[in-house]
Amino acid sequence: MKTNAPKPSASIALALALALALAGTGQSQAQACLDKRQIQEAVSSGQILSLDAVLVQAGVDPHSEILSVDVCDEGGRLVYVIGVLSSDGQAQNLTLGAQ
């Protein structure tokens, strides 16, 4: 019985296309993000709001678990990019103004 397995070159091309598509979805690929020290300095100097203040302003449930936090330049304005796990188990990424 003959199988119709994809040719190796087709499999490699598909894997490469998938890898490129996934790489293009990360915020750090499209945006310049601050490191932890730069974030602390920006909060201390008043350039951006604290994470807590931004979460309160956005009405994020205080019982949500914060999974990740980045501050990135998005078209000339700084934004928080936050991974959140809500109390009901839903994970989502939020992009909230940092200023």
Secondary structure, 3 states (H helix, E strand, C coil): CCCCCCCHHHHHHHHHHHHHHHHCCCHHHHCEECCHHHHHHHHHCCCCCCHHHHHHHHCCCCCCEEEEEEEEEECCEEEEEEEEECCCCCEEEEEEECC
